[in-house]
């Protein structure tokens, strides 16, 4: 049987001629497509996707940066909200309260050849500067001035707020752009799937695009106009201008201090002259005084090294109490801890003036900032001159506050709670009855002891009043091994105390770390008269050494600073048995 494909039109078989040319002739064929490695294809898809995402994030970040430059950042300064923004074209930095006072200082900052200033506007609540009758309160003025007495800290707060604002806007813009890009990719995948399912082809797509062309053209024009307006509003001029010197008239009374070269203007400018003594005391002289004291501390430790108790199980922490908003001592305290390599700072309370005014947030803000930069962890408890507002400020400043629960730092377990009494401005200590006060602080200490009983670790009780500390030792089931207190402004101890389990505990009462006199003096006079400015009385800071595993007190090293800047160091190493 002959296959029809090998026959001529008459049906006769054709001769097999191909064999004659075999090996000398080939039939042209289409070259085969190379087989693509699926791994390479997948890598290319991911690369395209990554490039698309990177481009989207970049565009979103640029938009976020534009938003950051056109909107203000917010930062809390001395209890008041402050709006901060960059001012392109301004040759001065400005800080002030609208309609009341403006402080100006020349700046050499520039961007793309244009001057760049910083403008900070304080939302001041003037109610904190007047008494109940609406009259200006002279007692508050020194404290309020001190809240702004560290321009370097204020500048740092403003700079950090601006940086955080810019980073947040840029990050948010990039994040939103990535979400938008992801949504667009998801839409395209859904659209392709839908088209395949419903058999929609290129002709259908072309008809849809033609129908929507007017809307797309209008949207594109609006987008271009908005981009042009945004660029004009935010980008400095492309024409270079000759630099114009800043017109700032420095105030003579501020010369020689951190505010040298500053101009003050506004309705309250005459008050600056009236408060000249305050300004000089709490800006220039105070700053110089504590800088000198810090330098003396560093030199003292370099020349006369202090050896702290050591051991693999021994932890060290600094202890301050009753600072009463002496912010000048902050730099001294941190320098001392840095020189000794101590990474924990504990406060026994009364860090504020009275816990009454919003500007008292400055009483701990500078210390918290300096501690953070030095890698030091702050652990604070509230005293009778502090308040719930004070503790809220401290928590906002990343200070670990003791409010009834155990806080663990560097292997040590701290327990405390705010003083149940209060000493608000103009009230004196409340409740007024001494008997009731004793009942309250005793109950406070016993509540701390009860909490310690349930702990698996030895506990250090940080309670402002010594009565509370003694109650915690007595009722702590032997778990409270050390009580650190304050309130009296007089150092006492460490005193050995027998514990319920037969072991030895210790109680130590620190003197004022802010140079405050006796507590009775503070009740008769607003604290700012006694602790603002250079030291009026001796200030004391202790370094406490404790065994981590047992909670046993190993030693107390006290540094006492006198008003004439003398430094006295004493070391006590208590016996093991009481």
Buried (B, 14 or more C-beta within 10 A) or exposed (E): EEEEEEEEEEEEEEEEEEEEEEEEEEEEEEEEEEEEEEEEEEEEEEEEEEEBBEEBBEBBBBBBBBBBBEEBBEBBBBBBBBBBBBBBEBBBBBBBBEEBBBBBBBBEEEEEEBBBBBBBBBEBEEEBBEBEEEEEBEBBBBBBBBBBBBBEBBBBBBEEBBEEBBEBBBBBBBBBBBEEBBEEBEEEEEEEEEBEEEEBEEEEEEEEEEEEEEEEEEEEEEEEEEEEEBEEEBBBEEEEEEEEEBEBEBBEBBEEBBBEBBBBBBEBBEBBEEBBEBBBBBBBBBBBBBEEBBEBBBEBBEEEEBEBBEEEEBBBBBBBBBBBBBBBBBBBBBBBBBBBEBBBBBBBBBBBBBBBBBBBBBBBBBBBBBBBEBEBBBBBBBBBBBBEBBBEBBEEBEBBBBBEEBBEBBEBBBBBBBBBBBBBBEEEBEEEEEEEBEBBBBEBBBBBBEBBBEBEBBBBBBBBBBBBBBBBBBBBBBBBBBBBBBBBBEBEBBBBBBBBEEBBBBBBBBBBBBBBBEBEBBBEEBBBBBBBBBBBBBBBBBBBBBBBEEBBBBBBBBBBBBEEBEBEEEBEEBEEEE
